[in-house]
Amino acid sequence: MKNKKMSYMTKRNDGTPSRRKFLGFDFYIQCNEKLSRKNRKTLLTKSENYLGSIYHTLSMSLEEKINKGISNELDCSLTDLELLEEWNSMYERYGYLIPELKEKWEKRYLKEVQPSNKIPKQDKFETKINELEFRIRQLEILLNRRRYVENMG
């Protein structure tokens, strides 16, 4: 009996790693261009809450939301690759509005300034305020000395 290689109607998942990732969820499209059933179900369920939150948080008119492609849920009839494009687009633009994913979004898109010689703005302002207060005290001392000298003579 010869070993026959089986042919399938659809591409099978052979375990090859993928680089196409649902941002925020950390789900990957498999090499057969599909999500696992479990991940697809999780994506559709959670994204409905997340996109609904974004949709209602943005203070835009309905027309503006439609023009910018902002929806309050993912269309379950889309292929996994189409879902990937739609979700990642929304996540990149508005992921900071999702409380559960905000930290991940900030880590990816807001590059924190590495501690160096740069002083944070708040510290810079405090330093400026302290310098100004010191200069005002010095001017008050000078002004008081002049008054004292003028009143003596």
Buried (B, 14 or more C-beta within 10 A) or exposed (E): EEEEEEEEEEEEEEEEEBEBEBBBBEBBBBBBBBBBEEBBEBBBEBBBEBBEBBBEEBEEEEEEBEEEEBBBEBEEEBEBEEBBEBBBEBBEBBBBBBEEBEEBBEEBEEEEEEEEEEEEEEEEEEEEEEEEEEEEEEEEEEEEEEEEEEEEE
